[in-house]
């Protein structure tokens, strides 16, 4: 009886605190919040004046690159870890409150947060403390490849090798998992942000045009690809001509974007190959049979799976709904805490 009552009032959360997006999973409800990890802050009364939280999430993202001098749109997470402690705390508070706004008592939930494999002890403690200060009763950490594998329905607890490649906004996590533990994991600081930056740099170099990050992201989503395709897509883009200093329109093709993305894509392929080199042969045989699973927003890049198939010769599967995979995995770890037991990371 108390168990069911407890679960009715349960306000346990699983949070995928990402560089680009923050997702929150509520026990029994699934993913209820998916917002960009952006915070807008207004400075009142001069440059050293009081700082006021103006907007968080989608509202703040629309201000990126468009705000006046007294409003700053900040992304407090960089490369999967906290770059600005106080703002991350404010952002978490806002999101937790938003998820619980229908409740009539103040929540002090148990929270699971996923952390990149390569994050240091200090970075992990920062994530833990900011969640505690945002009002969590208990905080558990889970490593990203583990959460991604659970979210992609892989048999993590069995004695068989599962390989997951999670390409997020700030980092790419490659993990080989067996018997509920991580056999090998590598975190490469390459992700969606690096793709955007590569496109910005390419256009500046070849066209003498300056474009913004949101524009680069739009190009990547619309015509970006990781493998030369049969059809060439084109897109009209507006940027500032650096020689004239005036806004100009120009057309860019998918082949050029492919060329722009070569370097970050090579880093991802390199991380996958070095993971396969370090994998024990028995688990390697399992992976060769079942293939590896791609998760995270980067998995949505056109033909990325084809590139990895060509480079490794192994089957590659893109998880269904790769964007929410890690959050769903965190949520399942939260719901099946007793069964999965030892999947949590230490500080």
Short mmCIF file of the C-alpha atoms (twelve columns), coordinates in Angstrom:
data_MODEL
# 
_entry.id   MODEL 
# 
loop_
_atom_site.group_PDB 
_atom_site.id 
_atom_site.type_symbol 
_atom_site.label_atom_id 
_atom_site.label_alt_id 
_atom_site.label_comp_id 
_atom_site.label_asym_id 
_atom_site.label_seq_id 
_atom_site.Cartn_x 
_atom_site.Cartn_y 
_atom_site.Cartn_z 
_atom_site.pdbx_PDB_model_num 
ATOM 1   C CA . UNK A 1   0.000  0.000   0.000   1 
ATOM 2   C CA . UNK A 2   2.722  2.442   1.009   1 
ATOM 3   C CA . UNK A 3   4.709  1.459   -2.055  1 
ATOM 4   C CA . UNK A 4   1.891  2.467   -4.394  1 
ATOM 5   C CA . UNK A 5   1.202  5.633   -2.388  1 
ATOM 6   C CA . UNK A 6   4.873  6.430   -2.501  1 
ATOM 7   C CA . UNK A 7   5.017  5.978   -6.256  1 
ATOM 8   C CA . UNK A 8   1.925  8.178   -6.613  1 
ATOM 9   C CA . UNK A 9   3.665  11.007  -4.799  1 
ATOM 10  C CA . UNK A 10  7.051  10.050  -6.212  1 
ATOM 11  C CA . UNK A 11  8.909  12.927  -7.748  1 
ATOM 12  C CA . UNK A 12  12.074 11.134  -8.768  1 
ATOM 13  C CA . UNK A 13  13.702 12.580  -11.854 1 
ATOM 14  C CA . UNK A 14  16.298 11.486  -14.372 1 
ATOM 15  C CA . UNK A 15  18.135 14.342  -16.023 1 
ATOM 16  C CA . UNK A 16  20.213 14.285  -19.177 1 
ATOM 17  C CA . UNK A 17  22.120 17.501  -18.624 1 
ATOM 18  C CA . UNK A 18  23.536 18.010  -22.094 1 
ATOM 19  C CA . UNK A 19  25.651 20.656  -23.750 1 
ATOM 20  C CA . UNK A 20  22.902 21.447  -26.271 1 
ATOM 21  C CA . UNK A 21  19.682 20.200  -24.648 1 
ATOM 22  C CA . UNK A 22  18.506 19.234  -21.187 1 
ATOM 23  C CA . UNK A 23  15.935 16.453  -20.963 1 
ATOM 24  C CA . UNK A 24  14.024 15.432  -17.868 1 
ATOM 25  C CA . UNK A 25  12.349 12.070  -17.358 1 
ATOM 26  C CA . UNK A 26  9.734  11.715  -14.617 1 
ATOM 27  C CA . UNK A 27  9.102  8.315   -13.127 1 
ATOM 28  C CA . UNK A 28  5.976  6.793   -14.651 1 
ATOM 29  C CA . UNK A 29  5.483  9.612   -17.182 1 
ATOM 30  C CA . UNK A 30  8.468  9.367   -19.527 1 
ATOM 31  C CA . UNK A 31  10.353 12.342  -20.963 1 
ATOM 32  C CA . UNK A 32  8.391  15.443  -19.962 1 
ATOM 33  C CA . UNK A 33  10.862 18.230  -20.730 1 
ATOM 34  C CA . UNK A 34  13.223 18.780  -23.629 1 
ATOM 35  C CA . UNK A 35  14.684 22.277  -23.708 1 
ATOM 36  C CA . UNK A 36  17.913 23.843  -24.990 1 
ATOM 37  C CA . UNK A 37  20.575 24.326  -22.279 1 
ATOM 38  C CA . UNK A 38  20.624 28.112  -22.675 1 
ATOM 39  C CA . UNK A 39  20.062 30.794  -20.053 1 
ATOM 40  C CA . UNK A 40  19.461 34.502  -20.738 1 
ATOM 41  C CA . UNK A 41  20.589 36.967  -18.072 1 
ATOM 42  C CA . UNK A 42  19.835 40.673  -17.937 1 
ATOM 43  C CA . UNK A 43  22.237 43.047  -16.232 1 
ATOM 44  C CA . UNK A 44  20.433 45.959  -14.592 1 
ATOM 45  C CA . UNK A 45  22.031 49.305  -13.796 1 
ATOM 46  C CA . UNK A 46  25.339 49.366  -15.643 1 
ATOM 47  C CA . UNK A 47  27.961 46.713  -16.375 1 
ATOM 48  C CA . UNK A 48  28.501 45.803  -12.695 1 
ATOM 49  C CA . UNK A 49  24.821 45.928  -11.807 1 
ATOM 50  C CA . UNK A 50  22.483 43.253  -10.542 1 
ATOM 51  C CA . UNK A 51  22.046 40.199  -12.735 1 
ATOM 52  C CA . UNK A 52  18.497 38.967  -13.248 1 
ATOM 53  C CA . UNK A 53  17.431 35.648  -14.778 1 
ATOM 54  C CA . UNK A 54  15.426 36.600  -17.855 1 
ATOM 55  C CA . UNK A 55  14.658 33.350  -19.677 1 
ATOM 56  C CA . UNK A 56  15.662 29.697  -19.742 1 
ATOM 57  C CA . UNK A 57  15.402 27.084  -22.489 1 
ATOM 58  C CA . UNK A 58  13.766 27.759  -25.870 1 
ATOM 59  C CA . UNK A 59  12.984 31.398  -25.017 1 
ATOM 60  C CA . UNK A 60  16.634 32.021  -24.184 1 
ATOM 61  C CA . UNK A 61  17.848 30.143  -27.279 1 
ATOM 62  C CA . UNK A 62  15.930 32.488  -29.566 1 
ATOM 63  C CA . UNK A 63  17.968 35.351  -28.044 1 
ATOM 64  C CA . UNK A 64  21.354 33.826  -29.001 1 
ATOM 65  C CA . UNK A 65  23.134 36.288  -31.290 1 
ATOM 66  C CA . UNK A 66  20.178 38.695  -31.212 1 
ATOM 67  C CA . UNK A 67  20.398 40.232  -27.750 1 
ATOM 68  C CA . UNK A 68  21.280 43.831  -26.817 1 
ATOM 69  C CA . UNK A 69  24.359 44.627  -24.730 1 
ATOM 70  C CA . UNK A 70  22.628 44.263  -21.338 1 
ATOM 71  C CA . UNK A 71  21.212 40.800  -22.112 1 
ATOM 72  C CA . UNK A 72  23.533 37.832  -22.261 1 
ATOM 73  C CA . UNK A 73  22.460 34.446  -23.616 1 
ATOM 74  C CA . UNK A 74  24.777 31.889  -22.017 1 
ATOM 75  C CA . UNK A 75  25.270 28.167  -22.557 1 
ATOM 76  C CA . UNK A 76  26.415 27.049  -19.090 1 
ATOM 77  C CA . UNK A 77  27.481 23.572  -20.232 1 
ATOM 78  C CA . UNK A 78  30.578 23.094  -22.346 1 
ATOM 79  C CA . UNK A 79  31.894 19.751  -23.639 1 
ATOM 80  C CA . UNK A 80  29.347 17.904  -21.495 1 
ATOM 81  C CA . UNK A 81  30.544 19.428  -18.221 1 
ATOM 82  C CA . UNK A 82  29.644 22.543  -16.254 1 
ATOM 83  C CA . UNK A 83  31.385 25.720  -17.410 1 
ATOM 84  C CA . UNK A 84  29.334 28.120  -15.285 1 
ATOM 85  C CA . UNK A 85  28.342 26.696  -11.907 1 
ATOM 86  C CA . UNK A 86  25.822 29.282  -10.623 1 
ATOM 87  C CA . UNK A 87  23.967 29.550  -13.920 1 
ATOM 88  C CA . UNK A 88  23.707 25.757  -14.280 1 
ATOM 89  C CA . UNK A 89  22.219 25.653  -10.797 1 
ATOM 90  C CA . UNK A 90  19.654 28.334  -11.721 1 
ATOM 91  C CA . UNK A 91  18.818 26.447  -14.914 1 
ATOM 92  C CA . UNK A 92  18.317 23.142  -13.063 1 
ATOM 93  C CA . UNK A 93  16.126 24.855  -10.464 1 
ATOM 94  C CA . UNK A 94  14.000 26.356  -13.220 1 
ATOM 95  C CA . UNK A 95  13.591 23.044  -15.071 1 
ATOM 96  C CA . UNK A 96  12.859 21.026  -11.915 1 
ATOM 97  C CA . UNK A 97  10.250 23.590  -10.865 1 
ATOM 98  C CA . UNK A 98  8.726  23.556  -14.346 1 
ATOM 99  C CA . UNK A 99  8.336  19.776  -14.259 1 
ATOM 100 C CA . UNK A 100 6.780  19.885  -10.787 1 
ATOM 101 C CA . UNK A 101 4.594  22.976  -11.198 1 
ATOM 102 C CA . UNK A 102 1.375  20.969  -10.928 1 
ATOM 103 C CA . UNK A 103 2.314  19.731  -7.432  1 
ATOM 104 C CA . UNK A 104 1.026  21.464  -4.332  1 
ATOM 105 C CA . UNK A 105 3.998  20.672  -2.139  1 
ATOM 106 C CA . UNK A 106 7.599  21.527  -2.824  1 
ATOM 107 C CA . UNK A 107 9.555  18.655  -4.338  1 
ATOM 108 C CA . UNK A 108 12.812 17.251  -2.986  1 
ATOM 109 C CA . UNK A 109 13.340 14.491  -5.518  1 
ATOM 110 C CA . UNK A 110 15.886 11.754  -5.948  1 
ATOM 111 C CA . UNK A 111 17.747 12.610  -9.109  1 
ATOM 112 C CA . UNK A 112 19.872 10.627  -11.535 1 
ATOM 113 C CA . UNK A 113 22.131 12.705  -13.782 1 
ATOM 114 C CA . UNK A 114 24.312 11.345  -16.539 1 
ATOM 115 C CA . UNK A 115 27.932 12.443  -16.812 1 
ATOM 116 C CA . UNK A 116 30.469 12.041  -19.633 1 
ATOM 117 C CA . UNK A 117 32.915 9.162   -19.167 1 
ATOM 118 C CA . UNK A 118 35.940 11.418  -19.414 1 
ATOM 119 C CA . UNK A 119 34.722 13.896  -16.802 1 
ATOM 120 C CA . UNK A 120 37.048 14.410  -13.839 1 
ATOM 121 C CA . UNK A 121 36.155 13.999  -10.185 1 
ATOM 122 C CA . UNK A 122 35.898 17.782  -9.804  1 
ATOM 123 C CA . UNK A 123 33.519 18.062  -12.768 1 
ATOM 124 C CA . UNK A 124 31.349 15.255  -11.408 1 
ATOM 125 C CA . UNK A 125 31.203 16.840  -7.987  1 
ATOM 126 C CA . UNK A 126 30.182 20.143  -9.596  1 
ATOM 127 C CA . UNK A 127 27.247 18.426  -11.344 1 
ATOM 128 C CA . UNK A 128 26.267 16.650  -8.133  1 
ATOM 129 C CA . UNK A 129 26.447 19.788  -6.005  1 
ATOM 130 C CA . UNK A 130 24.503 21.940  -8.426  1 
ATOM 131 C CA . UNK A 131 21.702 19.327  -8.426  1 
ATOM 132 C CA . UNK A 132 21.754 19.194  -4.621  1 
ATOM 133 C CA . UNK A 133 21.584 22.979  -4.413  1 
ATOM 134 C CA . UNK A 134 18.737 22.950  -6.927  1 
ATOM 135 C CA . UNK A 135 16.766 20.959  -4.338  1 
ATOM 136 C CA . UNK A 136 17.566 17.271  -4.845  1 
ATOM 137 C CA . UNK A 137 17.289 14.931  -1.878  1 
ATOM 138 C CA . UNK A 138 19.736 12.372  -3.256  1 
ATOM 139 C CA . UNK A 139 21.833 12.501  -6.416  1 
ATOM 140 C CA . UNK A 140 23.087 9.498   -8.373  1 
ATOM 141 C CA . UNK A 141 25.423 9.746   -11.332 1 
ATOM 142 C CA . UNK A 142 25.363 7.399   -14.308 1 
ATOM 143 C CA . UNK A 143 27.865 7.380   -17.146 1 
ATOM 144 C CA . UNK A 144 26.491 8.391   -20.527 1 
ATOM 145 C CA . UNK A 145 27.290 5.233   -22.560 1 
ATOM 146 C CA . UNK A 146 25.600 3.148   -19.864 1 
ATOM 147 C CA . UNK A 147 22.472 5.321   -19.926 1 
ATOM 148 C CA . UNK A 148 22.456 5.343   -23.742 1 
ATOM 149 C CA . UNK A 149 22.735 1.544   -23.878 1 
ATOM 150 C CA . UNK A 150 19.894 1.064   -21.370 1 
ATOM 151 C CA . UNK A 151 17.774 3.558   -23.344 1 
ATOM 152 C CA . UNK A 152 18.465 1.727   -26.607 1 
ATOM 153 C CA . UNK A 153 17.192 -1.563  -25.063 1 
ATOM 154 C CA . UNK A 154 20.568 -3.275  -25.200 1 
ATOM 155 C CA . UNK A 155 21.148 -6.336  -22.997 1 
ATOM 156 C CA . UNK A 156 23.474 -4.496  -20.585 1 
ATOM 157 C CA . UNK A 157 23.173 -6.969  -17.724 1 
ATOM 158 C CA . UNK A 158 23.975 -10.065 -19.810 1 
ATOM 159 C CA . UNK A 159 27.382 -11.608 -20.500 1 
ATOM 160 C CA . UNK A 160 27.521 -10.299 -24.032 1 
ATOM 161 C CA . UNK A 161 29.290 -7.284  -25.532 1 
ATOM 162 C CA . UNK A 162 27.222 -4.253  -26.520 1 
ATOM 163 C CA . UNK A 163 28.779 -1.215  -28.158 1 
ATOM 164 C CA . UNK A 164 27.185 2.200   -28.063 1 
ATOM 165 C CA . UNK A 165 28.316 5.442   -29.717 1 
ATOM 166 C CA . UNK A 166 26.590 8.468   -28.198 1 
ATOM 167 C CA . UNK A 167 27.179 11.655  -30.199 1 
ATOM 168 C CA . UNK A 168 25.967 14.629  -28.195 1 
ATOM 169 C CA . UNK A 169 26.381 18.371  -28.512 1 
ATOM 170 C CA . UNK A 170 29.739 18.575  -26.758 1 
ATOM 171 C CA . UNK A 171 31.157 15.064  -26.582 1 
ATOM 172 C CA . UNK A 172 31.104 11.726  -28.362 1 
ATOM 173 C CA . UNK A 173 31.047 8.811   -25.933 1 
ATOM 174 C CA . UNK A 174 32.038 5.366   -27.127 1 
ATOM 175 C CA . UNK A 175 31.385 2.540   -24.700 1 
ATOM 176 C CA . UNK A 176 31.600 -1.250  -24.685 1 
ATOM 177 C CA . UNK A 177 29.322 -2.749  -22.057 1 
ATOM 178 C CA . UNK A 178 28.987 -6.235  -20.607 1 
ATOM 179 C CA . UNK A 179 27.551 -7.682  -17.368 1 
ATOM 180 C CA . UNK A 180 26.149 -4.333  -16.234 1 
ATOM 181 C CA . UNK A 181 29.517 -2.601  -16.314 1 
ATOM 182 C CA . UNK A 182 31.599 -0.580  -18.728 1 
ATOM 183 C CA . UNK A 183 34.451 -2.654  -20.170 1 
ATOM 184 C CA . UNK A 184 35.918 0.181   -22.205 1 
ATOM 185 C CA . UNK A 185 34.851 3.772   -22.609 1 
ATOM 186 C CA . UNK A 186 36.309 6.785   -24.312 1 
ATOM 187 C CA . UNK A 187 35.063 10.336  -24.418 1 
ATOM 188 C CA . UNK A 188 36.088 12.459  -27.378 1 
ATOM 189 C CA . UNK A 189 35.345 16.182  -27.171 1 
ATOM 190 C CA . UNK A 190 33.725 16.257  -30.597 1 
ATOM 191 C CA . UNK A 191 30.012 16.637  -31.135 1 
ATOM 192 C CA . UNK A 192 27.289 18.754  -32.693 1 
ATOM 193 C CA . UNK A 193 28.974 22.005  -31.594 1 
ATOM 194 C CA . UNK A 194 32.203 21.052  -33.343 1 
ATOM 195 C CA . UNK A 195 30.213 20.253  -36.514 1 
ATOM 196 C CA . UNK A 196 28.665 23.745  -36.392 1 
ATOM 197 C CA . UNK A 197 32.044 25.380  -35.816 1 
ATOM 198 C CA . UNK A 198 33.577 23.434  -38.718 1 
ATOM 199 C CA . UNK A 199 30.816 24.737  -41.028 1 
ATOM 200 C CA . UNK A 200 31.362 28.340  -39.810 1 
ATOM 201 C CA . UNK A 201 35.114 28.065  -40.406 1 
ATOM 202 C CA . UNK A 202 34.683 26.478  -43.847 1 
ATOM 203 C CA . UNK A 203 32.307 29.213  -45.043 1 
ATOM 204 C CA . UNK A 204 34.571 31.939  -43.686 1 
ATOM 205 C CA . UNK A 205 37.582 30.389  -45.442 1 
ATOM 206 C CA . UNK A 206 35.995 29.586  -48.803 1 
ATOM 207 C CA . UNK A 207 33.323 32.266  -49.175 1 
ATOM 208 C CA . UNK A 208 34.702 35.103  -47.057 1 
ATOM 209 C CA . UNK A 209 31.360 35.132  -45.238 1 
ATOM 210 C CA . UNK A 210 30.609 35.148  -41.530 1 
ATOM 211 C CA . UNK A 211 27.572 33.143  -40.416 1 
ATOM 212 C CA . UNK A 212 26.128 32.643  -36.938 1 
ATOM 213 C CA . UNK A 213 25.946 29.417  -34.923 1 
ATOM 214 C CA . UNK A 214 22.155 29.003  -35.313 1 
ATOM 215 C CA . UNK A 215 22.594 29.337  -39.117 1 
ATOM 216 C CA . UNK A 216 25.385 26.728  -39.108 1 
ATOM 217 C CA . UNK A 217 23.117 24.393  -37.135 1 
ATOM 218 C CA . UNK A 218 20.292 24.908  -39.637 1 
ATOM 219 C CA . UNK A 219 22.683 24.103  -42.541 1 
ATOM 220 C CA . UNK A 220 23.883 20.940  -40.751 1 
ATOM 221 C CA . UNK A 221 20.316 19.730  -40.141 1 
ATOM 222 C CA . UNK A 222 19.056 20.491  -43.632 1 
ATOM 223 C CA . UNK A 223 21.899 19.494  -45.994 1 
ATOM 224 C CA . UNK A 224 24.646 18.071  -43.777 1 
ATOM 225 C CA . UNK A 225 25.790 14.523  -44.505 1 
ATOM 226 C CA . UNK A 226 28.637 12.255  -43.475 1 
ATOM 227 C CA . UNK A 227 28.953 10.256  -46.678 1 
ATOM 228 C CA . UNK A 228 28.887 11.279  -50.348 1 
ATOM 229 C CA . UNK A 229 25.309 10.664  -51.461 1 
ATOM 230 C CA . UNK A 230 23.823 10.238  -54.927 1 
ATOM 231 C CA . UNK A 231 21.836 13.483  -54.740 1 
ATOM 232 C CA . UNK A 232 23.386 16.873  -54.083 1 
ATOM 233 C CA . UNK A 233 21.256 19.174  -51.925 1 
ATOM 234 C CA . UNK A 234 21.565 22.952  -51.972 1 
ATOM 235 C CA . UNK A 235 20.568 25.665  -49.558 1 
ATOM 236 C CA . UNK A 236 20.491 29.443  -49.675 1 
ATOM 237 C CA . UNK A 237 22.224 31.068  -46.705 1 
ATOM 238 C CA . UNK A 238 22.540 34.665  -45.561 1 
ATOM 239 C CA . UNK A 239 25.770 35.829  -43.957 1 
ATOM 240 C CA . UNK A 240 27.914 38.903  -43.607 1 
ATOM 241 C CA . UNK A 241 30.451 39.444  -46.350 1 
ATOM 242 C CA . UNK A 242 33.715 40.113  -44.509 1 
ATOM 243 C CA . UNK A 243 35.210 42.279  -47.282 1 
ATOM 244 C CA . UNK A 244 32.175 44.539  -47.701 1 
ATOM 245 C CA . UNK A 245 30.776 44.197  -44.197 1 
ATOM 246 C CA . UNK A 246 27.264 43.832  -45.665 1 
ATOM 247 C CA . UNK A 247 24.719 40.981  -45.433 1 
ATOM 248 C CA . UNK A 248 24.728 38.832  -48.586 1 
ATOM 249 C CA . UNK A 249 22.962 35.674  -49.752 1 
ATOM 250 C CA . UNK A 250 24.842 32.722  -51.222 1 
ATOM 251 C CA . UNK A 251 24.118 29.070  -52.056 1 
ATOM 252 C CA . UNK A 252 25.976 26.160  -50.518 1 
ATOM 253 C CA . UNK A 253 25.784 22.464  -51.459 1 
ATOM 254 C CA . UNK A 254 25.790 19.281  -49.395 1 
ATOM 255 C CA . UNK A 255 29.144 18.196  -50.899 1 
ATOM 256 C CA . UNK A 256 30.793 21.302  -49.482 1 
ATOM 257 C CA . UNK A 257 29.302 20.623  -46.045 1 
ATOM 258 C CA . UNK A 258 30.616 17.064  -46.268 1 
ATOM 259 C CA . UNK A 259 34.077 18.508  -46.921 1 
ATOM 260 C CA . UNK A 260 33.668 20.931  -43.996 1 
ATOM 261 C CA . UNK A 261 32.723 18.105  -41.610 1 
ATOM 262 C CA . UNK A 262 35.621 15.806  -42.579 1 
ATOM 263 C CA . UNK A 263 37.781 16.647  -39.574 1 
ATOM 264 C CA . UNK A 264 35.213 16.197  -36.742 1 
ATOM 265 C CA . UNK A 265 33.880 13.054  -38.469 1 
ATOM 266 C CA . UNK A 266 37.395 11.596  -38.611 1 
ATOM 267 C CA . UNK A 267 37.739 12.138  -34.844 1 
ATOM 268 C CA . UNK A 268 34.524 10.161  -34.267 1 
ATOM 269 C CA . UNK A 269 35.647 7.326   -36.590 1 
ATOM 270 C CA . UNK A 270 39.028 7.327   -34.809 1 
ATOM 271 C CA . UNK A 271 37.341 7.015   -31.394 1 
ATOM 272 C CA . UNK A 272 35.218 4.106   -32.627 1 
ATOM 273 C CA . UNK A 273 38.235 2.322   -34.117 1 
ATOM 274 C CA . UNK A 274 40.361 2.734   -30.995 1 
ATOM 275 C CA . UNK A 275 37.457 1.360   -28.913 1 
ATOM 276 C CA . UNK A 276 37.336 -1.708  -31.144 1 
ATOM 277 C CA . UNK A 277 41.116 -2.138  -30.829 1 
ATOM 278 C CA . UNK A 278 40.896 -2.093  -27.019 1 
ATOM 279 C CA . UNK A 279 37.939 -4.486  -26.820 1 
ATOM 280 C CA . UNK A 280 38.680 -8.066  -25.662 1 
ATOM 281 C CA . UNK A 281 38.284 -10.501 -28.602 1 
ATOM 282 C CA . UNK A 282 35.338 -12.374 -27.102 1 
ATOM 283 C CA . UNK A 283 33.309 -9.163  -26.749 1 
ATOM 284 C CA . UNK A 284 34.587 -8.027  -30.155 1 
ATOM 285 C CA . UNK A 285 32.986 -11.136 -31.659 1 
ATOM 286 C CA . UNK A 286 29.639 -10.229 -30.060 1 
ATOM 287 C CA . UNK A 287 29.853 -6.680  -31.437 1 
ATOM 288 C CA . UNK A 288 30.773 -7.965  -34.928 1 
ATOM 289 C CA . UNK A 289 27.616 -10.079 -34.820 1 
ATOM 290 C CA . UNK A 290 25.165 -7.543  -33.351 1 
ATOM 291 C CA . UNK A 291 26.753 -4.311  -34.496 1 
ATOM 292 C CA . UNK A 292 27.029 -0.998  -32.686 1 
ATOM 293 C CA . UNK A 293 24.209 1.376   -31.828 1 
ATOM 294 C CA . UNK A 294 24.300 5.131   -32.520 1 
ATOM 295 C CA . UNK A 295 22.479 7.442   -30.121 1 
ATOM 296 C CA . UNK A 296 22.406 11.168  -29.371 1 
ATOM 297 C CA . UNK A 297 21.510 14.088  -31.643 1 
ATOM 298 C CA . UNK A 298 24.625 13.577  -33.777 1 
ATOM 299 C CA . UNK A 299 23.226 10.191  -34.877 1 
ATOM 300 C CA . UNK A 300 20.641 12.142  -36.903 1 
ATOM 301 C CA . UNK A 301 23.349 13.426  -39.283 1 
ATOM 302 C CA . UNK A 302 22.525 11.949  -42.683 1 
ATOM 303 C CA . UNK A 303 24.484 8.803   -43.622 1 
ATOM 304 C CA . UNK A 304 26.646 8.781   -40.489 1 
ATOM 305 C CA . UNK A 305 25.772 5.100   -40.059 1 
ATOM 306 C CA . UNK A 306 26.941 4.448   -43.642 1 
ATOM 307 C CA . UNK A 307 30.259 6.147   -42.939 1 
ATOM 308 C CA . UNK A 308 30.846 3.942   -39.885 1 
ATOM 309 C CA . UNK A 309 29.832 0.795   -41.811 1 
ATOM 310 C CA . UNK A 310 32.356 1.673   -44.560 1 
ATOM 311 C CA . UNK A 311 35.122 2.460   -42.065 1 
ATOM 312 C CA . UNK A 312 34.682 -0.489  -39.659 1 
ATOM 313 C CA . UNK A 313 32.895 -3.138  -41.723 1 
ATOM 314 C CA . UNK A 314 30.511 -3.797  -38.805 1 
ATOM 315 C CA . UNK A 315 26.730 -3.423  -38.797 1 
ATOM 316 C CA . UNK A 316 25.614 -0.011  -37.437 1 
ATOM 317 C CA . UNK A 317 22.113 0.627   -36.105 1 
ATOM 318 C CA . UNK A 318 20.681 4.059   -35.306 1 
ATOM 319 C CA . UNK A 319 18.615 3.831   -32.104 1 
ATOM 320 C CA . UNK A 320 14.980 4.841   -32.387 1 
ATOM 321 C CA . UNK A 321 14.480 8.427   -31.255 1 
ATOM 322 C CA . UNK A 322 18.222 8.897   -30.613 1 
ATOM 323 C CA . UNK A 323 17.770 12.353  -29.047 1 
ATOM 324 C CA . UNK A 324 15.900 11.057  -25.982 1 
ATOM 325 C CA . UNK A 325 17.807 7.767   -25.721 1 
ATOM 326 C CA . UNK A 326 20.094 8.825   -22.852 1 
ATOM 327 C CA . UNK A 327 17.230 10.407  -20.895 1 
ATOM 328 C CA . UNK A 328 15.091 7.273   -21.301 1 
ATOM 329 C CA . UNK A 329 18.038 5.140   -20.180 1 
ATOM 330 C CA . UNK A 330 18.505 7.304   -17.084 1 
ATOM 331 C CA . UNK A 331 14.791 6.933   -16.417 1 
ATOM 332 C CA . UNK A 332 14.899 3.169   -16.674 1 
ATOM 333 C CA . UNK A 333 17.923 3.076   -14.375 1 
ATOM 334 C CA . UNK A 334 15.812 5.112   -11.925 1 
ATOM 335 C CA . UNK A 335 12.806 2.804   -12.173 1 
ATOM 336 C CA . UNK A 336 14.803 -0.429  -12.043 1 
ATOM 337 C CA . UNK A 337 17.306 0.729   -9.458  1 
ATOM 338 C CA . UNK A 338 17.154 -2.548  -7.530  1 
ATOM 339 C CA . UNK A 339 17.485 -4.729  -10.633 1 
ATOM 340 C CA . UNK A 340 20.277 -2.795  -12.371 1 
ATOM 341 C CA . UNK A 341 21.982 -1.995  -9.066  1 
ATOM 342 C CA . UNK A 342 25.589 -1.435  -9.965  1 
ATOM 343 C CA . UNK A 343 25.233 0.681   -13.110 1 
ATOM 344 C CA . UNK A 344 25.819 3.956   -11.254 1 
ATOM 345 C CA . UNK A 345 29.114 5.786   -11.437 1 
ATOM 346 C CA . UNK A 346 31.128 6.755   -8.427  1 
ATOM 347 C CA . UNK A 347 32.260 10.313  -7.987  1 
# 
